[in-house]
Amino acid sequence: MSYSLQLYTLRNAIQEDLPGTIRKVAEIGFTQVEPYNFVATAKELGAALKENGLTAPSGHAPLLSQDQDEIFAAAKELGISTVIDPFLPAEHWQKAEDIQATAAKLNAAAKKGAEYGIRVGYHNHAWELESSIEGRTALEYFADLLDPELVLEVDTYWVAVGGQDPVDILTKLGDRVKFIHIKDGPLNTDTKAQQPAGQGKIAVWDVIGAAKSLEVGVVEFDDYSGDIFDGIAQSLAFLNAEASEGAQSEGARA
């Protein structure tokens, strides 16, 4: 399992200076990023990633509302091997038939992605957890409708804001979860109140431990009241310090 940074976290800085922002991300110590809406910036972003030795194992793109061939072609150019649809608003998650329709569209997108050698996934917000379908969360109901090759990126913060226990949801979703978003804060919809990992109400290490097939843990802030570069640096430092402590205690037991 490795760590990445969702570049949406730095969207304001990227608009002002994409190459400089990517350079800062590398200087902070990230080796991987998760781009968003990358079709428009593919050339410039690709050059910046290459220059700073960064890779992008996953990326966000609106597969269900934009040209999929264009998205998959740009992803291939950037070396993105999993394209994740980041957002479908709450009205899509209230009725079984709407969720079935979304799953069918995503299954079709996955077949197209496979032609490019690219895997497809979905990323949740709070409403997929707030809505209940046949006695389960809409996210669980949805997961069971997806073809086996589709993956989930569970935003563990929004799961908690949606009233569910992220550890419980990750356990129920099982091997389908290959990515998680790691963020922290007071568990409400005030995005400015989000905090670096380890400083809020999320039990970050319990959450990471519950995702048994995790490939990448992606650091993200939807917003932040402090200096965002300092925020992501604090999150990475927390994750790296805990990981090295865990490795040391494993070594001591061996």
BELWO-V816543 format. One record per run of one state. SS is the DSSP state (~ for helix, > for strand, _ for the rest). FROM is the first residue (numbers start at 0). LEN is the number of residues. If there is no record, write none. Layout:
SS:FROM:LEN + SS:FROM:LEN
This chain:
_:0:1 + >:1:5 + ~:6:10 + _:16:1 + ~:17:11 + _:28:3 + >:31:5 + _:36:5 + ~:41:10 + _:51:3 + >:54:6 + _:60:7 + ~:67:11 + _:78:3 + >:81:4 + _:85:4 + ~:89:4 + _:93:2 + ~:95:20 + _:115:3 + >:118:5 + _:123:3 + ~:126:4 + _:130:1 + >:131:2 + _:133:2 + >:135:2 + ~:137:6 + _:143:7 + >:150:5 + ~:155:6 + _:161:4 + ~:165:11 + >:176:6 + _:182:1 + >:183:1 + _:184:6 + ~:190:3 + _:193:1 + >:194:1 + _:195:8 + ~:203:7 + _:210:5 + >:215:4 + _:219:8 + ~:227:26 + _:253:1
